[in-house]
Amino acid sequence: MQRLFITIACVFTTLASNGVLAVEHVSIDRDGKSIHVDGQILVEATDGGLLIQDASGTLWAITPDEIVNRDSDAVPFKPGDHEAMSKHLLHEFPDGFRIHKTAHYLVCYNTSEAYAEWCGSLYERLFLAFNTYWKNRGFKLTEPEWPLVALVFDDQRSYAAYAEPELGEATSKIIGYYSLRSNRVVMYDLTGSEASGGRHGSTAAHINQLLMRPGAERTVATVIHEATHQIAFNCGLQTRYADIPLWISEGVAIYFETPDLRSSKGWRNIGGVNQVRLQDFGRYYRNRPVDSLVTLISTDDRFRDPRTASDAYAEAWSLNYFLIRKHLKEYLQYMKMLSEKRPLRYDEPEDRLAQFREAFGDDLEQLNTEFIRYMRTVR
């Protein structure tokens, strides 16, 4: 989810916010290709670099040397609606792709209609549960500006062909992802995966049956995890390309990822104990460094290092789980502060620590002691 974000962060270093809502028209030369971008400017650098959001929700990070021509008009920027974005998707993808529409989603697919409908239903249930969860805790979310797009490919091979330019060598190890750049969730039909025995589901009940098999739950959880990222970045909890600490971004996604395939309506498992992450944290705790809480909060380095990523994800879930249950008021205050961060403005490690202390207090040693004591009671 964060891969392109890291690359773009290196491009923009001296940026200022730009409140212009008119449409900007920019012609660029990128990798020898001529590209025309129409959208609203979110950020403009002092050197002329731009961050533009087009009508489909895609973010374009444009360096000064790529710009061939730019002009603007007085027409207000308007996000694409269901109809406009459906046409855009069907134009982008080859024959055989269709669109399944729900209240908040456009599922663009070339697999079975039953699987597309199942995905749409799953995502809508998650969307409702996510919004209800935060509303009940006093955190006001907003409606997405765009329909949320989910791309569902028929098999892993076609998925990999699409994802490889964005994921690179990691494509074969990732069954689904949320792209900060395109604002899309991308996956393939899980009922044809090895976890379900290689047979596609033909009805919603059959699909649920396949995906409730032992070994398939973590596969489904990954898809829900990425869909949670998409909702968080489109409902006002977080802002794309803003400096959201990964322990929060990933911890929240893990908090919501537990599948609930038995219910056709609600989502009963939000906030349940994630046994996989709990076990991982239990193993990590045996040799947990004394500064583990500080390193988790102050930088994202542990998530980006393959040697420490698993432990970082486990501690991120554990810390979110603990803070939501024992320090909810302070947690919501901290989340509100993060939700107001703007794109491409980055904090130093000491700034992140100061922001955390402002919400949870200066005594991190005491908080760490309370955190560990509490997690020892979780089963």
N, C-alpha and C positions, 0 to 999 in steps of 0.2 A: 504493500500500500504506500510506503514512503519512498520508494526507490527514485522516482523522477523528481520528487520534492528535493532530495538531496542535491541532485545535479543542478537544478534550477537555482537553488540557493547560492551556488557558487557564481552564478552569472550576475545576479543583482546584489550590489553591495551598498549603494548609496541611493536609496529610493525614498520617495515622498508620496503620500496618499494623493489621489486625484479624484475629485467628486463629480467629474463630468459624466452626464448620463446620455449625451448624444452619441450617435453611432460614428465610430472611427473606421475609416477604410484604409487598410494598410496592405501594400504589395511587398512581399519579401522574396528573397532568393535564399533558399535553404538546401544545402547539399546539391546544388546544381538544378534545383527544381523551383519554378515560379509558383508561388502560393499567394492567394488573396484572402485576407482575413477581415471580416466585418464584425464589429462588436463594441463593447464599452470598455474604456480604459479603467482598470482597477488601480494600477500603479504606474507611475512614470519616473524613470531614473533621471538624475541630473545629466547623465551622459546621453540621454535619448532612448535608452532601453525601455521596453514596454511590457506590461502584463495585461493582456486583453482577454476578455471573456466574450465568446460569441453566443449567438442565439440558442445554440444547442447545449450551452453550459460548459463547453470545452475551454480550457485555459491555454492561452498562447503566450509563452515567454519568448520575447523577441529581442535580440541583441541589436545595438545600433548598426553594426556592419551588415546585418541582414536586410535592413529596410531599404527598399528601392523607391517607394513613393508612399505618402500618406496624406489624407485629407479627412475632413469630417463634415457632417451636415447637421441640420437642426432637428432632424427626426429623432424623437426619443427612442432610446433602446428598449426593445420589447423581447422578453424571453420567449422561446418557442413554445407553442401549445401542443396538445396531443396530436393534432392533425399535421401541423408543420413538421414536428419531429418524426412522426411516423413516415412521412414522405422522404425526409432526409435519410432515415435509416434504410428504407427500401431502395433508395438510390445508391447508398454506399455499399450495400451488400448484394451479392449475386442472386440470380433467380433461385427460388427455393426457400428463401427466407420470408417469413410472415410476421405479423404483429399481433400480439395478444394485449389488449388494453384493460387496465383496471383503474380504479379511482386515482391512484398515485403512480402507477407504473406503466411502462411500455416494455413488454417482453418481446424482444426480437429474436426469432428462433428458426432453426431449420431441422429441429427434431420433431417429435410427435406433438400434436395439439394437446393431448392429455397432459404431457409433461410441462408444456408451457403454462397451461391452466393451473397445474399443481404449483408451479413456481410463483405465479401471480398470487395465488391464494396464500401461500406461505409468506411471501413478502408483505402482503397487506396485513396479515395477522401480526407479523413482527412490527410493522410500522405503527399499528394501533397500540400494541403493547408498549413499545418504546415511548411513544408520546404520552400514554396514560401514566406510565411509571414516573416520568419526570414531572408531569402535571400534578400528580398526587403528592409530590414532595416539594411543590412550590416553585419549580423551575419552569418558566414559560417558554415553550418552543414556538416556532413559526412554521407555516406551511411552506413546502418547497416552491421555489420560483419556477422550476421545470418539472415535467414528468420525470420520474426516476427510471433510467434505462437499465435493463438487464439483458445482456447478450447470452443466449444459450445455444451452444453448438451441439451438433448431433453426436460427435465423438471427440476423443482427446486429440486426434491428429489435426482436425480442422481448427479446434481450439488453439492448439500449439502454433499453427501457422499464423493465426491472428495475434497471439500473445507474445511470440518470440521477439519482435522488435522492441517491446516494452519490458519484458522480463529477462530476455537474454538466456543464458545457460540455465537459469533457475526454472525455466518453463516446465520442464519434464517433472519437476518436484512439486509444482503448485497446481492444485486442481481448480482454483478459482481465486479471483482477486478483485479489489476495488481500485480503479485508476483515479488518482487525484486529478490528473490532467483532463481526461475525457469525462469524468464524473459517472462512469459506467461500472456496473458489476459485470464481470465476465466469467463464464463457467461453461461446463458441458454437461450433457445428460448423464447424471450419476447412476441411473438404472442400467446403463450399459457398461458401467465400470466393473473392475474386478471385485470390488466390495459387494456387489449385488449379484455376482455370478454371470455377468455378461449378457443379461436379458433386459431389454427395454420394458418399462412399465406401460400398460395399455389403459389403465384407469387410475383415478386418484387413490382408490383403496389398494390397488395392486402396487402402485408406486410407494405408498406408505409401508406396505408389507415388505417390499424389497429393501427399503432404506431403514427399517427397524431391525434388520438382521445384525447379529454380532459383528463388529468390525466396521459397520457402515456409519455408526453414530458420529464418529470423529470426522468422517468425510462430510456429512451434512452440517456438522458444527462449523466447519471451515467456511462453508458457503454462507451460513447465517452470520458468522463473524464478519465477513466482508460486507454483507448487506447492512450490518449494523454501522460499519464505518460510513457507508453511503448515507444512511439516514442521519447520523450525527453531523455530517458535513453539509447537510441540506436543510436541516430544521433549526439551525441557530445554536446548536450546542458547541460546534467547532467551525472554524473557517479554513477552507483549503489554502494551503501554502502559508498559513500562519504558523508561528512557532509553538505548536502544541506539544508538550512533552510526551514522548512515546509511552511512558508508564501510565499516563492517563488515557491516551488514545487507544492503546492496545488493551489496557486493563478494562476499560468500559466495554470494548468489543467482546472480550472474553467473558465478562460478566453476563452478557446477553446471549452468548452463543449456544447454550445448551438446548438441543432440539426438543420440541414438543409436538410430535407427530400424531399423538393419539387424539388430540382435541381438534375439532373443526372450527372452533371459534377463538377462545382466548389463548393466552400464552402463559402457562402456569409455572414455568421453570425459571423465570427471570430471577436472578440473584441466588439461585440454588448453588450449593457447593459444587465447584468444578473439581471432580475427583482426580482428573488427570493432572491439573495444575497444583492441586493440594499435595499430591504425592511427590510431584517434582519439587515443590517448595520444601517438603519434609526432608528430601535428600539433600537439597542445597543448604538447608539450615545447619547440617552437621559441620560444615566447614565454611559457614557464612562469615565473610570479613566484617570487622567491626564498623567499617564505614559503608556498608552495603546500602543503607537507606539514603545516605548522602549521594553516593554515586548514581543511584537509580533516579533520584530527583533532579540532580544538577545537569546531567548530560544524557544523550541517547546512545552513548558509545557501546554499552553492554548489549543493546539490541542489535547493533550492526556487526558485532563480532560473532561469527559462528560458534566460537568456543564458549561464549557466555550467554548467547541469545535465549536458550531454553530456560536458564535460571532467571534471566531478566523477565521473561514473560510470566513465569510462575510467581515471582515476587510482585510484579505489576498487578496481577489478578488479586493476590493476597492482600496487598496494600489497599486497593480499591474496596475490596470486600470488607476489610477492617474499618476503614474510614467511613464508609456508608452506614455501617451498623453502629459504630461507636461515636462518630464525630460528624453526623450528617449536616448539621447547621454549618459547620466550618467547611465541609466538603462542598456544599452548594455555593458558598461564598467564593471558594477557590475556582469552581467550575464557571461561575459567572464572570470572574476576572478573565479566565482563559477564553471565554466565548467572545469577548470584546477585542481580542488581539486581531490585528490587521495583517494582510499578506506580506510576506517577505521582510518582516522586521524581526530580527533575531536577538535573543538574550544571551548574555554570558552566563556561565555556570553559577556565578555568585548572584546574578539577578534571579535566576530560577529558584535558588535557595531562599532568597529574600521574599519572593512571592509566596513560597510555601510557608515560610515562617509567619508571614503576615496573616495567613488564614489559620494556621494550626498552632501557632505559638513558637517561641524561641527555643524551647527545651526539646531539641530533637532526640537527645539521649533518652529522656523520659518517655517520649512518644514511641521510640523504637522498643523500649522495654515493654510498654503496654501492648504494642503491636505483636511482638513475639509471644507474650503471655497469652494473648487472645487467640492467636492462630494455633497454639498448642491445644486449645479446647475444641477446635473445629473438626468435625468428623464428616 
